Amino acid sequence: MAIKVVDASALAALLFGEPEGEAIADQLDGHRLIAPRLLAFELANVCLMKGRRHPGQQKALLAAFRLRDRLAIEEVTVEHGEMIALALTAKLTTYDASYLWLAQKLKSELVTLDKELKLATQNS
């Protein structure tokens, strides 16, 4: 089973029913999914922000967030020193660089909706 690194932007689209969610589901189907350990925190923050903007949807958003566990995403630790160096070189945040670092380390595709991260992936 091929590995794909998946970031919070892609998973948020999938979990929270954003327009790109179906395309992301197609990209992830049948793959072993891996992400840095920060993934849950990033998705929790997306859920929080959406809940603040749409208070009437908070219960549904929390239910969608909990579906993350069913995706069986393996969360791993990144090498922080290398990730910081990559962030500096690629002009990314450390959060985004952690996904790029992991994809490079595993020699796998990075699934993201983040334009800057996608560009950095193509340039690395």
Secondary structure, 3 states (H helix, E strand, C coil): CCEEEECHHHHHHHHCCCCCHHHHHHHHCCCEEEEECCHHHHHHHHHHHHHHHCHHHHHHHHHHHHHHHHHCCEEECCCHHHHHHHHHHHCCCHHHHHHHHHHHHHCCEEECCCHHHHHHHHHC
